[in-house]
Amino acid sequence: MDAEALAPADEPIMLGVHWVAVHLDDMPDRQVRLHVSIALEQEELLRPGDISVGLTGVPAGSTESGAASPPTPAAAVELEQVEGPDPAYPLPFVETLGRTAVAQYTFANPDGLVPGVLTVTLTGEVRRFRLTAS
């Protein structure tokens, strides 16, 4: 997927054969919490190694409301992932009419950067989500 076609973070998207939805929360202790929901087939399980995420942040004020493109790579800073799913176990899931796996991550954000672009890799398929105003 090219840089001009970032998915909006407020809409589920297809990533390979899975529907994926993301949700970000700023935490009061200079951290960002990421929740990823993945629609699964009936008996399917995902392991933490099947998914990876990366999150960039930009200084406040470097993104403008109505900006058509993400922050420039020079302004973007990769946030450090400090917590993620336990690699020893499959991802937890909930099951009602369908099955949804859940992966939660925490990123350090000591400089209070504004989350910019989230990259999700799931079973080799990559998609980038725009987190700043567009």
ChimeraX attribute file (.defattr): number of C-alpha atoms within 10 A of each C-alpha:
attribute: neighborCount
match mode: 1-to-1
recipient: residues
	/A:1	10
	/A:2	7
	/A:3	12
	/A:4	9
	/A:5	12
	/A:6	18
	/A:7	18
	/A:8	17
	/A:9	18
	/A:10	13
	/A:11	11
	/A:12	15
	/A:13	17
	/A:14	13
	/A:15	18
	/A:16	14
	/A:17	12
	/A:18	18
	/A:19	14
	/A:20	22
	/A:21	18
	/A:22	21
	/A:23	14
	/A:24	18
	/A:25	12
	/A:26	16
	/A:27	13
	/A:28	8
	/A:29	10
	/A:30	13
	/A:31	21
	/A:32	24
	/A:33	17
	/A:34	20
	/A:35	14
	/A:36	18
	/A:37	19
	/A:38	23
	/A:39	20
	/A:40	19
	/A:41	12
	/A:42	11
	/A:43	6
	/A:44	10
	/A:45	15
	/A:46	19
	/A:47	17
	/A:48	17
	/A:49	16
	/A:50	15
	/A:51	18
	/A:52	17
	/A:53	17
	/A:54	16
	/A:55	22
	/A:56	22
	/A:57	22
	/A:58	25
	/A:59	16
	/A:60	12
	/A:61	9
	/A:62	12
	/A:63	19
	/A:64	14
	/A:65	9
	/A:66	9
	/A:67	11
	/A:68	10
	/A:69	16
	/A:70	22
	/A:71	20
	/A:72	10
	/A:73	10
	/A:74	7
	/A:75	14
	/A:76	20
	/A:77	18
	/A:78	18
	/A:79	21
	/A:80	15
	/A:81	17
	/A:82	11
	/A:83	13
	/A:84	16
	/A:85	19
	/A:86	14
	/A:87	11
	/A:88	9
	/A:89	11
	/A:90	17
	/A:91	21
	/A:92	16
	/A:93	16
	/A:94	12
	/A:95	11
	/A:96	6
	/A:97	7
	/A:98	10
	/A:99	17
	/A:100	23
	/A:101	20
	/A:102	20
	/A:103	22
	/A:104	18
	/A:105	18
	/A:106	21
	/A:107	22
	/A:108	19
	/A:109	22
	/A:110	12
	/A:111	13
	/A:112	17
	/A:113	21
	/A:114	21
	/A:115	24
	/A:116	22
	/A:117	25
	/A:118	22
	/A:119	16
	/A:120	21
	/A:121	17
	/A:122	21
	/A:123	16
	/A:124	11
	/A:125	15
	/A:126	15
	/A:127	21
	/A:128	21
	/A:129	22
	/A:130	21
	/A:131	22
	/A:132	21
	/A:133	14
	/A:134	13
